[in-house]
Amino acid sequence: MAVLPEQVIYMDNNATTRIAPEVVDAMMPYLTQFYGNPSSMYTFGGQVGQALNKARQEIADLLGAEPGEIVFTSCGTESDSTAILSALQTNPGKNHLVTTKVEHPAVKNLCDNLESFTGRKHHVTRLPVAADGTLDLQRFKESLTDDTAIVSVMWANNETGVLFPVEEMAEIARERGILFHTDAVQAVGKIPIKLKETAIDFLSLSGHKLHAPKGVGVLYVRKGTPYIPFMNGGHQEHGRRGGTENVASIVGLGRACALAAEKMAEENTRVRALRDKLEQGLLGTIPKSLLNGHSSQRLPNTANISFEYVEGEAILLHMNQHNICASSGSACTSGSLEPSHVLRAMGVPFTAAHGSIRFSLSIYNTEQEVDFVLATLPGIIAKLRALSPFWEGN
Ligand SMILES: *Cc1c(COP(=O)(O)O)cnc(C)c1O
């Protein structure tokens, strides 16, 4: 039987988010009445084009960028691919990429494939992270060479929420004449961003991670940055991305960005306080539990906690019986329980990596929900540990 939204305690906002009701309202006219093609010459189409431009402005405002620097795409993954492949094409003589060991699969798997499958001899440096998930800037500096075409480093990690100093890194790359891309899918709407004041060339964001629909994204391309499109076709987006625009979703994304700007303070006060209450409550009451990721250099909404000697997937199944939604850092792939590449890169011990749970909150979470999880989870962990052959009590 279906589970209704009002029955759910949704703490998996880094996986996807609820569409804000205001966003649905803004979209509806473009799914019903205003169905014209934004590229058409007549007013019935042109007014749709104007709605796209309004959204472009709202998105640029949240990013501290110019509307002309916003290119609409189908998702965060497309934006990531577009930026990296463009940089390789505009730098035909350079074959080196610098990234990290903890990127989202949208960047990680593209880099892996570039290294193994393309005719050109691409090589990739994947920067390691410390035990708390942070990067070493000196090591980053030393990784750059005359052959480096692009650096792609995420702004905020989707599993741990750890923030990377991308503004500083972009400056360092620029001094070497190297393009800089950041996957900011998890950062946009949660922390203040002023692209104008940075040396970042490309930035990716995704609608469904900030209360807009799935299937719409943006690639920010700094004015003057060399760029070659990924999707060729019509003259949409001034020739920077072919294909008729996903109008309603783009209008929704614009509204979501305006809302995010309004709610940024709440995200960093009320949501952060809820996250801290949840985190401290769990760490304080459940023995052998530990935080994965730097305690302060982190998004306000994310807590990744390991419960030693239990399986994350077992915890999730028990939480599911109470309609609590969260994620686990281990996935049962091909029969073997493999901890996530992010936790492995941080060197989280085997016994802890298997029992990691990511809680990611949003402005829609309440204190009652946090209290319910705090009242429920210790019992679940104790029950599972009682069944574990490795658990010897506390
Ligand atoms: C979700 C996510 C993506 C992918 O975005 P889609 O719109 O789902 O393609 C990329 N990077 C990060 C960090 C993400 O969290």
The ligand as a Tripos MOL2 file, in Angstrom:
@<TRIPOS>MOLECULE
LIG
   15    15     1     0     0
SMALL
NO_CHARGES

@<TRIPOS>ATOM
      1 C1         22.0850   14.7080   -6.9330 C.3       1 LIG1
      2 C2         23.4510   15.1290   -7.2660 C.ar      1 LIG1
      3 C3         23.8900   15.1780   -8.5990 C.ar      1 LIG1
      4 C4         23.0250   14.7280   -9.7460 C.3       1 LIG1
      5 O1         21.9670   15.5970  -10.0320 O.3       1 LIG1
      6 P1         20.7750   15.0430  -10.9570 P.3       1 LIG1
      7 O2         19.9420   16.2410  -11.2340 O.co2     1 LIG1
      8 O3         20.0610   14.0060  -10.1530 O.co2     1 LIG1
      9 O4         21.4070   14.4970  -12.1860 O.co2     1 LIG1
     10 C5         25.1730   15.5890   -8.8540 C.ar      1 LIG1
     11 N1         26.0030   15.9480   -7.8530 N.ar      1 LIG1
     12 C6         25.6200   15.9320   -6.5600 C.ar      1 LIG1
     13 C7         26.5820   16.3660   -5.5080 C.3       1 LIG1
     14 C8         24.3370   15.5120   -6.2210 C.ar      1 LIG1
     15 O5         23.9880   15.4760   -4.9390 O.3       1 LIG1
@<TRIPOS>BOND
     1     1     2 1
     2     2     3 ar
     3     2    14 ar
     4     3     4 1
     5     3    10 ar
     6     4     5 1
     7     5     6 1
     8     6     7 2
     9     6     8 1
    10     6     9 1
    11    10    11 ar
    12    11    12 ar
    13    12    13 1
    14    12    14 ar
    15    14    15 1
@<TRIPOS>SUBSTRUCTURE
     1 LIG1         1 GROUP 0 **** ****
